[in-house]
Amino acid sequence: MTEKSSAITSVDITPGSEISVTTLKSDLAELATGPLPQEYKGMLTHIEETLPATQAACDNFYKSHSQMMTVTLDITDLTPVRSIKHTLAAIERTKSALAEAQINRRKNEIKIKKKQREIDAAEDDLDREELEIEMIELMNNNMNIENSMKGAIRKMSFLMTQYRSVLDHIGKDHITEEDYEREEKRYHVMTALKQALNSARPRGGVIDEGNSIYLFDIGVNVSHAQAEVFNYLKMENELIQNGQAPSHEMTVEWLEKCADKFQDCSERFAESRGFTILDEKSLAQPEFPTLLPSSVDEEFAKLKAAAEEE
């Protein structure tokens, strides 16, 4: 159909304000119980005046977590390859969510075109009015989808930055499945001792049952681990008594030393039960594309410099 419809042009669709406030004012002018009380008219005016500013502020969000929270409370892995694995998993989830949102948006666009066709063909005024409301609903849905997509794009860009950053940190341009498998021994020692240390703090220095089982399962003698935890807590207490403050970096350094000491325990324990902890012929050997320097960083630096000059 090539005719231009009057339905879309007669409904001013902007992000939220006209649909939810201006139209609401007229919709509620006369309630079933009588006229809208005066104080509600003032509230609606107040909302209408402030809504553009809040809408702009909302553009800062539309994502589940902050960047800080992502790299501290979401990706908590203590070893680099595990951190990359977690980052890649988050990238894949975000990519899937973006693809689904894109599909839903395109479906809605088709529905909007079909709805327009129905509006053009409608002869009854009430049918036309109902169809226009349904079109507004579809367009509002698309605006919400677009907001979510923008948040997901920002999140995915941030995760890509973290992927590059961790690779730079370990001096690699990619990781292999073998890298992942070989690092697992250190990862589980550090994770078990991290949890053991934190469980021991409120328990008089004694490791709890769950982490004792975890340590046993990766081949670490629990009494040996308990002695390491006691000695570390004793060192912290001595620092505090001498007016010094233990640091988080000190704890991570201790965990690294524990990994150095216990990382081969899991392999010995597996071999004692007839297992091979690493089977190289069963690993993936993909071809990795060259990871080129990001051009966005240079472009962003130019934009930032231009903005500072203004």
Protein Blocks (a to p, Z undefined) as FASTA:
>chain_A
ZZdcfklmmpccdehjlmmmmmmmmmmmpcfkbccdfklmmmmmmmmmmmmmmmmmmmmn
opfbdfklmmmmmmmcfbfklmmmmmmmmmmmmmmmmmmmmmmmmmmmmmmmmmmmmmmm
pmbfklmmmmmmmmmmmmmmmmmmmmmmmmmmmmmmmmmmmmmmmmmmnopabdcfklmm
mmmmmmmmmmmmmmmmmmmmmnnopacfklmmmmmmnopafklmmmmmmmmmmmmmmmmm
nopacdfklmmmmmmmmmmmmmmmmmmmmmmnopafbdfklcccdddddddddfklmmmm
mmmmmmmmZZ
